[in-house]
Amino acid sequence: MKEHPNKMISSRAFAYFLQLADTLNYTKTAHLLGISQPALTQQIKKLEVKLGSPLFQTVGKQLCLTEAGVIMKEAIESIYDTLIEASEKIHDENLSTRGKITIGISASVEDCVFTDFITDYFKQFPDVAVTLFMVGRKEVWEYLEKNKIDIAILYLPDGVLNKWKGYESVRIIKDELLFLHHDENLEGKKTITYQEAQAFPWVTYPKSYFVSQVIQTAFESQEVGRPESVANFTKPNQMFRFSNETGTNTALPRSFFQAHEKEGELRAIPFEPPIAMELAFVYRKEKLNVPRISHFLNVFNKYITDEDYISRLKNKK
């Protein structure tokens, strides 16, 4: 089997060839490379023998590239460009304020605080390109596992990360689900039982969505059947609007209700026992070793220290 030429040619030979292809002058090239002219000539001859074709020719007194030389020059320059691009990407990976960050946010999360933060973050660090897009619950873990996203923003029940040993989370807020209703008879109550809540018609997320699964698990733990759903929506603002305008009931995070309370006539009451969760950043553990990821999370932490998450929700732009 004929051995591939690339396995026989040194990177030094390619560098000598490229320099000569630029200057088209043996004397000048040898001087630039810091070698003798005979040594340069010998290297070029060896390269031509290995390739089986002359790379240079003399037309009159002028040294020129042959057709094979033109092909080789274009190929080597392309390889060098690729190597330079790779080097720049590796360099950017090690910078805290340059590069790309891809974030997947659960559809059940109110995104306004994160959108506002990313807007402010870009103003401070314009060399960091942040992408934020909605993802389904099932997609989140797949995208994290396959490095399609760097960070996920989602609601987590207690202990869920015990099943995902390679992951860490940073809590944004401690949250809980509230029962949103229209019933004046519930006005004096401090909490509502699952059995009481089940008696009302609900609008919910689709069954496959995380919050729906949390609700189902909570109800089953109290040996209460899943509430009857008359409609399903994928976003909390859709559910809030539908519930407000139709007289149906729903369950949404306290943080969402606090941000939108004045936009409707819905009333809120906690469940008993509470349906607790936390809103968190989730990421693979090694992501914290990427300077721009840790920098992004640190800046966000300062952002909600300066003004807390709930206040920002209420004062959303």
Phi, psi and chi 1 to 4 in degrees:
 res  aa     phi    psi   chi1   chi2   chi3   chi4
   1 MET       -  134.1 -179.3 -178.9  -66.3      -
   2 LYS   -72.4  130.7 -175.0  176.1 -179.3 -179.1
   3 GLU   -74.4  138.2 -169.0  174.0    8.9      -
   4 HIS   -66.7  136.5 -164.8  -77.4      -      -
   5 PRO   -55.1  -37.5  -25.3   32.8      -      -
   6 ASN   -60.8  -24.8  -74.4  -11.1      -      -
   7 LYS   -77.5  -12.4  -65.5 -178.7  179.4  179.2
   8 MET  -108.8  -13.2  -57.4 -178.8  -71.0      -
   9 ILE  -104.0  130.9  -58.2  171.7      -      -
  10 SER   -81.8  157.1   68.5      -      -      -
  11 SER   -65.4  -28.4   58.3      -      -      -
  12 ARG   -63.0  -41.5  178.2 -175.2  -62.5  177.3
  13 ALA   -61.5  -41.3      -      -      -      -
  14 PHE   -63.6  -40.4  -73.9  136.2      -      -
  15 ALA   -65.6  -41.7      -      -      -      -
  16 TYR   -62.8  -44.4  -72.6  179.2      -      -
  17 PHE   -61.1  -46.0  162.5   79.0      -      -
  18 LEU   -64.0  -38.3 -160.4   57.3      -      -
  19 GLN   -66.3  -42.1 -174.5   65.3   68.0      -
  20 LEU   -67.4  -35.8 -178.6   58.4      -      -
  21 ALA   -64.9  -28.3      -      -      -      -
  22 ASP   -79.5  -42.0  -75.5  -21.0      -      -
  23 THR   -90.0  -29.3   63.5      -      -      -
  24 LEU    52.6   40.3  -64.4  174.4      -      -
  25 ASN  -152.9  115.0 -175.0  -63.0      -      -
  26 TYR   -62.8  -43.3  -85.2   96.1      -      -
  27 THR   -63.6  -47.9  -57.4      -      -      -
  28 LYS   -64.8  -41.3 -175.2  175.6 -179.2 -179.8
  29 THR   -64.1  -44.0  -61.7      -      -      -
  30 ALA   -60.3  -40.3      -      -      -      -
  31 HIS   -64.1  -44.3  176.4   72.6      -      -
  32 LEU   -64.3  -34.2  -69.2  171.4      -      -
  33 LEU   -85.4  -14.3  -66.6  172.7      -      -
  34 GLY    74.5   32.7      -      -      -      -
  35 ILE  -130.0  170.5   60.7  174.2      -      -
  36 SER   -78.5  157.4   67.3      -      -      -
  37 GLN   -63.4  -42.8 -175.9  173.5  -33.1      -
  38 PRO   -59.1  -38.0  -26.6   36.7      -      -
  39 ALA   -64.5  -40.0      -      -      -      -
  40 LEU   -64.9  -46.8  173.4   61.6      -      -
  41 THR   -58.2  -41.7  -57.8      -      -      -
  42 GLN   -63.7  -41.6 -176.5 -179.3   32.4      -
  43 GLN   -64.2  -41.6  -73.7  -70.4  -27.9      -
  44 ILE   -66.4  -41.1  -63.2  -59.6      -      -
  45 LYS   -61.8  -43.2  -70.0  -63.2 -179.0 -176.4
  46 LYS   -60.5  -41.0  -75.1 -177.5  178.8  179.8
  47 LEU   -63.7  -43.3 -179.9   58.7      -      -
  48 GLU   -64.6  -37.8  -69.3  175.9  -30.8      -
  49 VAL   -64.6  -44.8  168.7      -      -      -
  50 LYS   -65.8  -34.1  -70.9  176.7 -179.8  178.6
  51 LEU   -82.7  -18.2  -66.9  173.8      -      -
  52 GLY    74.6   26.2      -      -      -      -
  53 SER  -161.2  140.9  178.3      -      -      -
  54 PRO   -68.0  143.3   24.0  -33.5      -      -
  55 LEU  -104.3  -21.1  -60.3  173.6      -      -
  56 PHE  -129.6  153.8  -63.5   92.4      -      -
  57 GLN  -145.6  156.9   61.8 -175.8   -5.1      -
  58 THR  -105.2  124.5  -58.2      -      -      -
  59 VAL  -113.4  106.6  179.2      -      -      -
  60 GLY    68.8 -121.3      -      -      -      -
  61 LYS  -105.2    5.0  -66.2 -176.5  178.0 -178.9
  62 GLN  -100.8  128.6  179.3   63.1   47.4      -
  63 LEU   -77.8  132.0 -173.5   66.2      -      -
  64 CYS  -133.6  159.5  -58.3      -      -      -
  65 LEU   -80.2  140.0  -73.7  167.9      -      -
  66 THR   -79.5  177.2   62.6      -      -      -
  67 GLU   -60.1  -41.0 -175.2  175.2  -14.8      -
  68 ALA   -64.5  -36.9      -      -      -      -
  69 GLY   -63.8  -38.9      -      -      -      -
  70 VAL   -63.7  -44.1  171.5      -      -      -
  71 ILE   -61.0  -45.1  -65.7  171.9      -      -
  72 MET   -63.9  -42.9  179.3   58.4   67.0      -
  73 LYS   -61.4  -45.1 -177.4  173.1 -176.0  -69.4
  74 GLU   -63.7  -38.8  -69.3  175.8   -9.8      -
  75 ALA   -66.8  -45.0      -      -      -      -
  76 ILE   -67.0  -41.3  -65.0  174.3      -      -
  77 GLU   -62.1  -38.6  -73.2  177.1  -21.9      -
  78 SER   -63.7  -42.1  176.3      -      -      -
  79 ILE   -63.8  -44.0  -67.6  169.6      -      -
  80 TYR   -63.1  -40.5  -82.2   21.0      -      -
  81 ASP   -61.1  -41.2  -72.4  -16.7      -      -
  82 THR   -63.7  -42.0  -59.5      -      -      -
  83 LEU   -65.5  -40.1  -68.9  172.5      -      -
  84 ILE   -65.0  -43.1  -69.2  170.0      -      -
  85 GLU   -61.8  -42.1 -177.7  179.9   -5.9      -
  86 ALA   -63.6  -41.1      -      -      -      -
  87 SER   -62.9  -40.4  -62.6      -      -      -
  88 GLU   -66.3  -38.3  -70.1  174.8  -12.5      -
  89 LYS   -65.6  -41.4  -73.7 -177.9  178.2  179.2
  90 ILE   -64.2  -39.3  -67.4  170.5      -      -
  91 HIS   -63.1  -43.7  179.4 -100.4      -      -
  92 ASP   -63.9  -33.9  -71.1  -11.8      -      -
  93 GLU   -60.0  -28.3  -75.2  -72.3  -40.1      -
  94 ASN   -95.8    8.1  -66.5  -41.0      -      -
  95 LEU  -104.5  142.7  -66.3  176.8      -      -
  96 SER   -83.5  -20.3   62.8      -      -      -
  97 THR  -123.1   33.4   56.7      -      -      -
  98 ARG  -154.5  142.2 -172.3  172.9  178.5  179.8
  99 GLY   125.7 -160.1      -      -      -      -
 100 LYS  -123.8  143.5  -63.9  179.4 -179.8  179.9
 101 ILE  -131.0  125.7  -58.8  174.7      -      -
 102 THR  -112.7  126.1  -55.6      -      -      -
 103 ILE  -123.4  130.8  -56.7  170.7      -      -
 104 GLY  -105.2  127.2      -      -      -      -
 105 ILE  -115.7  132.7 -176.4  169.5      -      -
 106 SER   -62.2  142.2  170.7      -      -      -
 107 ALA   -63.1  -19.6      -      -      -      -
 108 SER   -84.7    0.0   58.1      -      -      -
 109 VAL  -101.4  133.5  175.6      -      -      -
 110 GLU   -67.4  123.2  168.5   61.5   72.6      -
 111 ASP   -96.6   -1.9   63.8   18.8      -      -
 112 CYS   -62.8  -39.5   64.4      -      -      -
 113 VAL   -64.5  -39.6  172.0      -      -      -
 114 PHE   -71.4  -37.2  -57.5  102.9      -      -
 115 THR   -64.2  -43.4  -58.7      -      -      -
 116 ASP   -62.8  -43.2  -71.0  -12.2      -      -
 117 PHE   -63.5  -45.8  168.7   69.0      -      -
 118 ILE   -62.6  -35.7  -69.0  169.5      -      -
 119 THR   -62.0  -47.6  -59.2      -      -      -
 120 ASP   -66.4  -38.2  -69.8  -14.6      -      -
 121 TYR   -62.4  -42.5 -172.1   82.2      -      -
 122 PHE   -62.7  -37.2  175.7   78.6      -      -
 123 LYS   -62.5  -34.4  -68.8  176.0 -177.7  177.5
 124 GLN   -84.2  -35.7  -63.2  179.1   67.3      -
 125 PHE  -132.4   73.0  -50.0  104.9      -      -
 126 PRO   -67.1  -11.9   24.4  -34.3      -      -
 127 ASP   -88.6    1.7  -69.7  -33.1      -      -
 128 VAL  -104.2  117.0  179.6      -      -      -
 129 ALA   -93.2  110.8      -      -      -      -
 130 VAL  -103.6  128.4 -179.7      -      -      -
 131 THR  -112.9  126.7  -60.6      -      -      -
 132 LEU  -121.7  123.6  177.4   71.4      -      -
 133 PHE  -143.4  154.6   65.2   96.5      -      -
 134 MET   -74.3  139.8  -66.0  -76.7 -175.8      -
 135 VAL  -135.6  150.3  -70.2      -      -      -
 136 GLY   -78.0  163.8      -      -      -      -
 137 ARG   -59.5  -43.1 -179.7   69.5 -178.8  178.5
 138 LYS   -68.2  -34.5  -69.1 -178.1  179.2  179.5
 139 GLU   -68.8  -33.1  -64.2  171.5  -41.6      -
 140 VAL   -53.8  -52.7  164.9      -      -      -
 141 TRP   -68.7  -35.9  -61.6  106.7      -      -
 142 GLU   -64.7  -44.0  176.5 -172.4  -12.5      -
 143 TYR   -67.3  -38.1  -74.0    1.7      -      -
 144 LEU   -64.7  -44.4  -76.2  168.5      -      -
 145 GLU   -63.5  -37.7 -173.1   69.5   17.9      -
 146 LYS   -94.3    9.1  -65.3 -177.9  177.9  179.6
 147 ASN    61.4   27.9  -85.1  -36.3      -      -
 148 LYS   -77.9  -23.8  -68.9 -176.8  178.0  179.7
 149 ILE  -130.9  151.0   57.5  176.7      -      -
 150 ASP   -87.0  -38.3  -61.4  -57.2      -      -
 151 ILE  -137.2  143.4  -55.6  169.7      -      -
 152 ALA  -114.5  145.3      -      -      -      -
 153 ILE  -117.3  116.1  -57.4  170.9      -      -
 154 LEU  -159.3  166.7   67.6  161.2      -      -
 155 TYR   -84.2  137.7  -75.5  107.6      -      -
 156 LEU  -123.9  131.7  -69.9  176.2      -      -
 157 PRO   -79.2  163.7   28.7  -31.7      -      -
 158 ASP   -59.6  133.8  -68.1  -21.2      -      -
 159 GLY    81.5    1.0      -      -      -      -
 160 VAL   -64.8  -32.1   70.7      -      -      -
 161 LEU   -75.1   -7.9  -75.1 -172.5      -      -
 162 ASN   -63.1  -24.4  -67.5  -23.2      -      -
 163 LYS   -84.3  -12.5  -59.1  176.4 -177.7  178.4
 164 TRP  -123.8   80.7  -60.8   83.4      -      -
 165 LYS   -63.5  -26.0  -61.3  -63.1 -175.8 -179.1
 166 GLY   -86.3   10.6      -      -      -      -
 167 TYR  -120.3  156.5  -66.9   84.5      -      -
 168 GLU  -131.7  161.4  -70.5 -176.5  -11.1      -
 169 SER  -135.4  154.1   66.8      -      -      -
 170 VAL  -124.1  118.6  173.9      -      -      -
 171 ARG   -68.0  134.8 -179.9 -166.8  -65.0  177.7
 172 ILE   -94.2  -50.6  -60.3  168.5      -      -
 173 ILE  -149.7  155.1   54.9  164.8      -      -
 174 LYS   -86.4  127.9 -170.7   75.6  174.3  176.4
 175 ASP  -132.6  172.9 -145.9  -24.6      -      -
 176 GLU  -153.7  159.9   67.4  173.0  -40.4      -
 177 LEU   -85.2  137.5  -73.5  176.8      -      -
 178 LEU  -112.6  147.9  -60.8  180.0      -      -
 179 PHE   -86.8  118.0 -179.1   66.6      -      -
 180 LEU   -99.8  128.3  -54.6 -169.9      -      -
 181 HIS  -146.8  179.5   64.7   92.0      -      -
 182 HIS  -124.4    3.5  -56.2  -97.0      -      -
 183 ASP   -83.2  114.5 -167.9  -17.3      -      -
 184 GLU   -65.0  -24.1  -66.3 -178.8   -2.9      -
 185 ASN   -68.3  -17.2  -64.5  -36.0      -      -
 186 LEU   -90.8   -0.7  -63.8  176.7      -      -
 187 GLU   -58.6  -39.4 -165.0   63.9   30.5      -
 188 GLY   -86.3   -5.5      -      -      -      -
 189 LYS   -82.3  143.2  -69.6  176.9   67.1   66.3
 190 LYS   -88.3  -27.4  -66.9 -176.5  177.6 -179.8
 191 THR  -144.1  166.8   59.4      -      -      -
 192 ILE  -130.5  137.5 -173.1  169.6      -      -
 193 THR   -79.7  162.1   66.6      -      -      -
 194 TYR   -63.6  -36.8  -61.3  166.4      -      -
 195 GLN   -63.1  -42.0 -170.9   72.5   45.3      -
 196 GLU   -66.5  -43.0  -69.7  170.8  -33.9      -
 197 ALA   -66.5  -30.8      -      -      -      -
 198 GLN   -64.2  -24.3 -174.7 -162.6   40.6      -
 199 ALA   -72.9  -12.3      -      -      -      -
 200 PHE   -98.5  149.8  -64.2   89.9      -      -
 201 PRO   -74.2  138.0   26.6  -33.2      -      -
 202 TRP  -115.8  156.0  -76.5   42.2      -      -
 203 VAL  -113.1  132.7   52.9      -      -      -
 204 THR  -136.8  173.8   64.2      -      -      -
 205 TYR   -71.8  161.4  -70.0  104.8      -      -
 206 PRO   -56.7  154.3  -25.2   34.9      -      -
 207 LYS   -57.4  -31.0  -70.9 -176.5  179.1 -179.8
 208 SER   -77.2  -10.7   61.3      -      -      -
 209 TYR   -79.0  150.6  -87.4   56.8      -      -
 210 PHE   -57.1  -49.0  166.7   68.2      -      -
 211 VAL   -62.8  -37.6  173.9      -      -      -
 212 SER   -61.5  -40.5  -78.4      -      -      -
 213 GLN   -67.9  -36.3  -66.4  172.9   -3.3      -
 214 VAL   -63.5  -44.2  168.4      -      -      -
 215 ILE   -62.6  -46.3  -67.7  170.4      -      -
 216 GLN   -60.3  -44.6 -178.7  171.6  -19.0      -
 217 THR   -62.0  -42.0  -59.9      -      -      -
 218 ALA   -63.5  -44.5      -      -      -      -
 219 PHE   -66.0  -42.2  -86.4   64.3      -      -
 220 GLU   -64.0  -34.0  -72.3  177.0  -10.0      -
 221 SER   -64.4  -23.3   71.2      -      -      -
 222 GLN  -101.8   11.6  -60.7  -61.8  -53.4      -
 223 GLU    56.6   42.3  -61.7 -177.2  -11.2      -
 224 VAL  -119.0  136.8  178.4      -      -      -
 225 GLY   -67.9  158.1      -      -      -      -
 226 ARG   -62.6  137.8  179.7 -173.4  174.7   87.8
 227 PRO   -60.1  149.0  -21.2   31.7      -      -
 228 GLU   -72.2  128.2  177.8 -172.8   -5.2      -
 229 SER  -105.6  126.0  178.7      -      -      -
 230 VAL   -96.7  -13.4  -61.4      -      -      -
 231 ALA  -160.7  154.2      -      -      -      -
 232 ASN  -128.9  137.4  -59.7  114.7      -      -
 233 PHE  -136.3  158.0  -68.1   96.5      -      -
 234 THR   -96.6  -11.4   59.9      -      -      -
 235 LYS  -124.3  144.8  -64.9 -178.1  178.8  179.9
 236 PRO   -63.2  -36.3   20.2  -31.6      -      -
 237 ASN   -66.4  -31.0   59.7  -47.9      -      -
 238 GLN   -66.7  -43.3  -64.3  170.0  -31.4      -
 239 MET   -66.0  -40.9  -66.6  164.3   59.1      -
 240 PHE   -61.7  -46.2 -175.6   94.0      -      -
 241 ARG   -66.0  -44.7  179.1  179.0  175.5 -176.2
 242 PHE   -62.1  -46.8 -177.1   90.1      -      -
 243 SER   -61.8  -41.9  177.8      -      -      -
 244 ASN   -64.8  -38.7 -174.7   62.1      -      -
 245 GLU   -91.3  -14.4  -64.9 -176.8    9.4      -
 246 THR  -112.9   -9.8   62.4      -      -      -
 247 GLY    82.3    3.9      -      -      -      -
 248 THR   -80.1  174.9   53.9      -      -      -
 249 ASN  -119.3  164.9  -53.4  -81.2      -      -
 250 THR  -157.1  178.0 -169.8      -      -      -
 251 ALA  -131.9  125.3      -      -      -      -
 252 LEU  -137.7  159.0  -71.3  171.1      -      -
 253 PRO   -59.9  144.8  -24.8   34.8      -      -
 254 ARG   -54.6  -40.9  177.1 -175.6  -68.8  -84.4
 255 SER   -61.0  -39.5   58.0      -      -      -
 256 PHE   -66.5  -44.6 -179.3   87.8      -      -
 257 PHE   -62.3  -40.7  179.6   71.9      -      -
 258 GLN   -61.9  -31.9  -70.5  174.4  -39.5      -
 259 ALA   -78.3  -25.5      -      -      -      -
 260 HIS  -121.6    7.7  -63.5  -89.7      -      -
 261 GLU   -52.6  -40.9 -177.2  176.1    2.4      -
 262 LYS   -78.7   -2.7  -63.8  179.6 -179.5  179.5
 263 GLU   -90.5   -0.5  -62.5  173.8   15.1      -
 264 GLY  -156.9 -172.1      -      -      -      -
 265 GLU  -105.3    9.2  -57.7  -60.7  -36.4      -
 266 LEU   -69.5  145.8  -71.1  167.4      -      -
 267 ARG  -111.1  156.1  -60.1  170.0  175.8  138.2
 268 ALA  -126.4  143.0      -      -      -      -
 269 ILE  -146.1  137.4 -175.6  171.2      -      -
 270 PRO   -71.8  156.1  -15.8   29.4      -      -
 271 PHE   -82.5  156.1  -71.2   96.2      -      -
 272 GLU  -130.9  114.1  179.2   56.5   43.8      -
 273 PRO   -71.3  158.8   25.1  -33.8      -      -
 274 PRO   -62.2  149.3  -18.8   31.0      -      -
 275 ILE  -103.2   90.2  -55.2  179.3      -      -
 276 ALA   -92.1  147.0      -      -      -      -
 277 MET  -153.4  173.4    2.1  178.6 -117.9      -
 278 GLU  -131.7  142.6   65.2  177.3   37.9      -
 279 LEU   -87.6  128.7 -179.2   61.4      -      -
 280 ALA  -147.6  156.2      -      -      -      -
 281 PHE   -82.8  135.0  -70.2  116.7      -      -
 282 VAL  -126.0  138.5  179.8      -      -      -
 283 TYR  -157.7  160.3   46.6   83.4      -      -
 284 ARG   -67.7  143.1  -66.1  171.8   65.5   95.6
 285 LYS   -55.6  -38.3  -71.0 -178.5  178.2  179.6
 286 GLU   -70.1  -12.9   64.7  -92.5   20.5      -
 287 LYS   -64.3  -27.8  -73.4  -67.0 -178.4  178.7
 288 LEU   -67.5  -15.0  -82.2 -172.5      -      -
 289 ASN   -79.4  -10.4  -64.1  -35.0      -      -
 290 VAL   -87.2  113.9 -179.8      -      -      -
 291 PRO   -52.8  -41.3  -28.8   37.1      -      -
 292 ARG   -69.4  -29.0   68.0  179.1  176.9  -79.9
 293 ILE   -69.7  -49.4  -57.8  -64.0      -      -
 294 SER   -63.8  -36.0   56.9      -      -      -
 295 HIS   -64.1  -45.3  178.8  -95.0      -      -
 296 PHE   -58.7  -46.4  179.1   87.2      -      -
 297 LEU   -66.8  -37.5  -65.8  173.3      -      -
 298 ASN   -66.5  -40.8  -71.5  -24.4      -      -
 299 VAL   -66.9  -38.5  175.3      -      -      -
 300 PHE   -64.5  -40.7 -179.1   83.7      -      -
 301 ASN   -59.0  -42.1 -177.4   61.6      -      -
 302 LYS   -65.9  -36.4 -176.8  178.3 -175.5  -55.7
 303 TYR   -59.2  -45.1 -176.9   74.1      -      -
 304 ILE   -88.8   -5.9   59.2  172.7      -      -
 305 THR   -80.0  -39.6  -61.9      -      -      -
 306 ASP   -63.6  -39.4  -67.7  -17.5      -      -
 307 GLU  -148.6  122.7 -178.3  179.7   -3.7      -
 308 ASP   -66.0  162.2   67.9   82.1      -      -
 309 TYR   -57.2  -46.8 -178.7   84.7      -      -
 310 ILE   -64.4  -41.2  -62.8  -60.0      -      -
 311 SER   -61.8  -40.3  -63.0      -      -      -
 312 ARG   -66.3  -36.1  -70.6 -172.6 -178.0  -82.1
 313 LEU   -61.4  -46.2  -92.9  179.8      -      -
 314 LYS   -66.9  -30.3  -67.7  179.1  177.8  179.6
 315 ASN  -103.0   25.1  -60.0  -37.1      -      -
 316 LYS   -55.3  145.7   59.2 -174.6 -177.1  -60.9
 317 LYS   -72.5      -  -64.2  177.1 -178.1  178.3
